[in-house]
Amino acid sequence: MKRSLIYLSLGLLLLTSCATRVVTSAPAPTTKVVIVKKAPVNHRVVVVKGKKYYKWNGKHYRKTNRGYVLVKH
């Protein structure tokens, strides 16, 4: 009887898992990213808090590998 109880408890320990499955969903994109391939001729380079931004039409852009990305303030 004692031996069968030990086997049963070992079997239950080996068959159970401590891992739980957590399902998360990605947040829906709320904003569109505006990428401009080429800056216009009348753009200005502005330094704000040590970071370089490009400004035209009253908007600030940041330079990336793909082009210029609109920065929201």
N, C-alpha and C positions, 0 to 999 in steps of 0.2 A: 504494500500500500504506500509506504513512504517513497519507494523508488518510482512508482507511477506518478505520484504527486510532483516529484522533482522533474521528471520528464515533461509533464504537462506544463509546469511553470516555465521551464526552459523553452519549450515550444512556443508558448505565448509571447515570451520575450523576444524570440527570434522573428516572429511573424508580425509584430507590431512595429510601427515606425513613428519617430518623433517629428518627422518633417510634415509641415502643413503646406497646402497650396494656397497662394494668395494671388488673386487675379486683379490686375489694375488695368485701367484703360487710359490711353494717352489723352491729354487734354486737347480739345478741338482748337485748331488754329484760329485766333481771333483777329489777327492783323495780317495784311499782305506785306511782303517785303518788296520794296521798290529798288531795282538795280538799274543804274544808268551805265551803259558801256563806256561812254566818252563824256568827259566834262566839257561844257561849252567854253568858248574862247573868253567870255567875260567872267569866268569864275575867279574867286579870291581864296587864298589860303589863310585860314584863321587858326590861331593857337589858343585853345581854351584849357586851362589847368594843365598845361604841359602836353596836351594831345593835339595833333594836327587834324583839322577839319577843312573841308572844301565847301564854300558857300556860293550859291547863286539862287536867284529868285526868292531870296529871303529864307531859304532852307539850308540846313547843314547836312553834309554828306561825309561819310567815312570811306577811305579808299581800301578796297579789298582786292583779292586776286581776280574776282569776276567782274569788278567794275566799282562803281560808287554806290553805296547803300545809304538810303535816307535815314537820318538819326532823329528820333523823337526826343523832345526836351520835356 
